[in-house]
């Protein structure tokens, strides 16, 4: 096999690999699962706050009007983006009572993209970079 042919095969293999990895990375960052045209507000108690990469997660236990409890899971920005925005892991603790603004999942499950929350104990608004609406304010949001 000639050197030129080897180079051509290596180039094609490299392009194929780059194309497959690039597609996976692009798909990973899709927000199509969230209804970003809708912002809702839930109220409950923090179950867990995972400030991790590539995304943070907030888990909140919500008591529905019929007395049934649900766990809501919300995806937020990664650690470096949150740190740049001034969010500290120690700010949100299990048991904290919160009001959370989020873009809900399109399929109706209890979850969504985290926009912001208000800590009931201090009134502090913590913005998680989900965009849309006014962080920390349920104005125009559908109550849950």
N, C-alpha and C positions, 0 to 999 in steps of 0.2 A: 504494500500500500504506500502510495507516495505521501510525502510530507504535506502537500497541498490538500490531498484528500483527507488525511487525518485531521488537519486543521478545520476543514469544512465540517466533518462529523462532530468534532468537539464543539464547534460554534453552534451547530444545530442542537446538540444535546444541552448546551448551556442555555440557549434561548428557550427550549422546551421547559427546562427546570424553572427558569425565571418566570415564565408565563404561568406555570401551575402554582408557584408560591405567591406570585403577585395577585392572582385571582382569589386565593384563600385569604390573603390579608385584606383585600378590598371587601370581600363578603363579610369578614369578621366585623368591620366597622360600619355595617349597614344599620340604620335606625328604622328600617321599614316595619319592624315588629311593634313599634310604638306609634300611637296616634298623636303626632306632634301638633295637630290642629286643636287639640283638646287638652286642657289642664284641669285636673280634679284635685280636691283636697280631702285627705283622710286624717283621722285623729286616732291616736293610740299610744302604746308604750313600746319603746325600743326593745327589741329582742336581741339584736346583735348589730354591730357596726363593723364592717370589714373594710378597712382602708388598705386595699391591696391593688396590685397591678395585674392585668391591664385595666381593670375597672374596679371601682369600689362598690360595695353592696350594703344597703340598709334594709334590715328586716324589722317590721313593725307588727305587733299584735293589735288587731282592731276588733272592738266589740260591735257587732252589727245591732241594728234596732230590734231584731228578733231574739237577741241574747246569745247568738252563736258567735264564737270568736273565729277570726280568720288571720292568717299570717300573710302579710304583703311583703314582697321582695322587690326592691327598686335598685336599678343599676345607675351608678354615677360615674363621674370622671375618675381617672387614675390618680395615683398618689402625687406625682409631681405637679399636675394641674391643680389639685386641691391645695397643696402646700403653697403654690404661687398665689392662690386666691385667699390665703390666710386661714384655711380650715385645718384644725388640729384633730388628731385621732381622739384625744382626751376630751374634746368638746361634747361628744355624743356618747352617752353611757347606757348600758342595759338598765331598763326600768324608767328612763327619762320619759315623761309625757311630752308628746310632740304633735304638731300639726304639719303634715307633709303635703307639698304641692308636687304633682307628678304628671307626666304624660302617660296615660294608661296603655296597657297592652291591647292591641287590636282584637285579640281573640277572646277578651273578656276575663281572662284569668286575673288573679289578685296580684298585680305587679305593674311595673312600668319603669319609665326613665325618670330618675330623681332630678327634680328641679331645685327645690329648696325645702327647708323646714324651719319651724319656729319652736324653740324650746319653751315649754309652758312655764318653767321655773324662773326664767330670766327674761323672756321675751326676745332673746337674741335670735336674729335671723341668720341661718347658715345657708349660703348659696352653694349648690353643688354643680353648677355649670350645665344644667340641662336645657337652658334657654326657654324662651316663651313666657308670657305672663309677667306679672310683677312678683319677684321672689318674696316669699314670706307672706303674701297677701292672697286670700281666697277670692278676691274680687273677680267676678265673671266665671269662677270655677264652679263646677257642680259639686255640691257637698255629698259626702258618702256616709 
